[in-house]
Amino acid sequence: MIARHDRIAIADFSLASARPRLHIVNLEDGRTKSLLVAHGSGSDPDHTGWLERFSNDFDSNASSRGAFAMSDYYTGKHGHSQRLIGLDPSNDNAFDRAIVIHGAWYANSDMLAKHGKLGRSQGCFAVSEAALKPLFDHLGKGRLLFASKV
């Protein structure tokens, strides 16, 4: 499922949503780029900005932990998006739950000035609208995304 081994993405949900915690790592030259990323509302029911729990359950609106294969792109409710395939028992419902990478207004950095934290997704990896194309340019189908409290 992981055909490309030159770059990976790591979502470190041990950090608050106000911190860049989606790290794109170039395994060939060691360069990294870090972005803001939202977590699911079911993972942070009191909207503290901190992920409290993971879930793989349908209708949980929570983020899932584990390894994901980055799959195809499509245009949907949130515009240009990328499907993810969960590779672990802790996230193997990701595809059927429609857990994807997409851009969202509530993941833009201006949310930090207004609220001190990002908004929350329904379990998706939501990044700022401006960061979406560069993220897709650096990653792409066949690469690995790993999410946990690292």
N, C-alpha and C positions, 0 to 999 in steps of 0.2 A: 504493500500500500504506500510505502514511502520510497518513491522512485528517485527523488532528488535530494542529495545529501550535502549540498553546498551552503545552504542557509536554513536556519530554524527560527521559530518564534517561541518565546517563553513568556507566559502571563504569570507574573508573581503576585498572587492575590493576598500575600501576607502584608502588602503595602496598602495604604488608604487610596481611594480613588482620586485623590488630589495629587498623587505622585505618578510620574511616568512609570508604568509597571508592565507594559507590553514591550518586550525586548526582542529585536530582530538581530540575530547573531550571524555574521558571515563566518562560516567555519573555515574558509580558505585563507582569510587574511586577519581574522580576529576583530574586525570592526563591528561595532554595535550601534544600534539606533534604538532609542526608547521613546515610547508614545504613551499618552493617556489612553486608558481603556475602561469602559464601564462594566460593572457586573450586574447580575440579575437581581430584580427586586425581591425575589424569594430567598435570596442569599443574604439580604440586608433588610429585613422587614421594618426596622425602625428608621431606615434611611440615615444611618450614621456616617456612611462613606466607607465603612469597613465590611468586608465580606465575612459573614459569621458562619455560614454553612454551605456546603455543596449538595446538589441533588441531581439525580438522573431521572427523576420521576416526571411523567407527563403532567402538565398544568401546574408545576411547582414554580415556574418563573425564576428558577434558580440557575446559577452557573454550575457547570459540571467540571470535575477535575479529571486529569489524565491526558493521554496522548490522543491527538486528533490528526487524521490525514486531511490535508487541504485539498478540496475537490474542485468542481467546476464553478464557473461564474454564471450569474444570471441577473436579471433585472426584475425586482419585485417591489413590495410595499415600501422598502427603505432604499430604493434605487439599486445601484450596482452593488452586488453582494457576492459572497463566496460561501458555498456549502462546505460543511465539515462532516467528516465521518469519524465517530468515536471508536477508538481501538481497544478500549479497556472496559471491563464490567461497570466501572464507575461513570462511563459516558457513552455506552453503546446505543443509547436511545437518541443521541444528538441529531442524527440525520432525520429521523422521524419526528423529533421535537422541533425541527427547523432551527436548530442552533447554528448560526452562521456568523460571518464577519460582515459588518455593514457600517456605514457612516450614519451619524445621528447628531442632531443639534444639541442634545443633552450631554454629548461627550466633547463638545467644544471647550476650549480653555477659558472662555468668558464665563462659563458656569462657576469656575473657581473663584473669580472675583465677586460674583453675586452670592454664591452659596457655600463656598469653601469645599465643595465636593462636586463630583459629576452626578448626573441623573442616573437612573437605573434602567437596564434593558429587561427583556423577558427571558434572560439567560444567554443572550447573544453576546459576542465580543464586539461591542459598539465603540468605534473610534471617531475622532473628529472628522467632519466632512472634508476638511482640507487634507487630512492625513491619509484618507482612504486610497487615492490613486498611488501615491508614493509607496504605501504599504503593499498594495497589489503588485506594483512594479518590482519590489524587492523580494516578494515571496512568490506565490503562484501555486498552481496545481502540482500535487505530488510531493509537497514538502510537509514537514512536521510542525505542529503547534502543540506545545505542552503547557497545561494549566494546572496550577496547584498553589499551595502556600509554600513557597520555596525557601 
